[in-house]
Amino acid sequence: MCPWNVRFSKELPNDSPYAPREALAGKDARTLARALLGMTQAEFSAAFKGSPMKRAKLRGLKRNAAVVLGNVGTADDVGVLTRALDDEEPLVREHAAWALARMRHRAGE
């Protein structure tokens, strides 16, 4: 490890504005994508209150989550993507359909 990084690396306090939000902390890309796709507007607003993440809006994060699952998802993710086909946002529905089609294509179906 670079000595410069070691010198300045330290644990962030829990109340640091740079500490990861509970909704994000410790989750890999697939787990986070599934969580975002299942999130309601109220849950999103509470989880990211006062955060720049709110600028992306829930529909944008759900769209991105569908793209993540389309690229790296497994059969375990089909259920959450299928439920996303009923999302109120057309953008989310379109990307969930794309992700499911991409997963089928990768699986050779």
Backbone hydrogen bonds, N-H to C=O, Kabsch-Sander energy under -0.5 kcal/mol:
donor,donor_aa,acceptor,acceptor_aa,energy
6,V,2,C,-2.2
7,R,3,P,-2.4
8,F,4,W,-1.5
9,S,5,N,-1.5
16,S,13,P,-2.1
19,A,16,S,-1.3
24,L,21,R,-1.7
25,A,21,R,-2.5
27,K,24,L,-1.6
32,L,28,D,-2.6
33,A,29,A,-2.5
34,R,30,R,-2.4
35,A,31,T,-2.2
36,L,32,L,-2.7
37,L,33,A,-2.4
38,G,34,R,-1.4
39,M,35,A,-0.5
39,M,36,L,-1.0
44,F,40,T,-2.5
45,S,41,Q,-2.7
46,A,42,A,-2.2
47,A,43,E,-2.7
48,F,44,F,-2.2
49,K,46,A,-0.8
51,S,48,F,-2.2
54,K,51,S,-1.6
55,R,52,P,-1.7
56,A,53,M,-1.1
57,K,53,M,-0.6
57,K,54,K,-0.7
60,G,56,A,-0.6
61,L,57,K,-1.9
62,K,58,L,-2.8
63,R,59,R,-2.2
64,N,60,G,-2.3
65,A,61,L,-2.4
66,A,62,K,-2.3
67,V,63,R,-1.9
68,V,64,N,-2.4
69,L,65,A,-2.4
70,G,66,A,-2.2
71,N,67,V,-1.7
72,V,68,V,-2.8
73,G,69,L,-2.0
77,D,74,T,-2.3
78,V,75,A,-1.2
81,L,77,D,-1.9
82,T,78,V,-2.7
83,R,79,G,-2.3
84,A,80,V,-1.6
85,L,81,L,-0.7
85,L,82,T,-0.9
86,D,83,R,-1.7
87,D,84,A,-1.6
93,R,89,E,-2.1
94,E,90,P,-2.8
95,H,91,L,-1.8
96,A,92,V,-2.4
97,A,93,R,-2.3
98,W,94,E,-2.1
99,A,95,H,-2.5
100,L,96,A,-2.4
101,A,97,A,-2.4
102,R,98,W,-2.7
103,M,99,A,-2.5
104,R,100,L,-2.3
105,H,101,A,-2.4
106,R,102,R,-2.6
107,A,103,M,-1.9
108,G,105,H,-1.1
109,E,104,R,-2.4
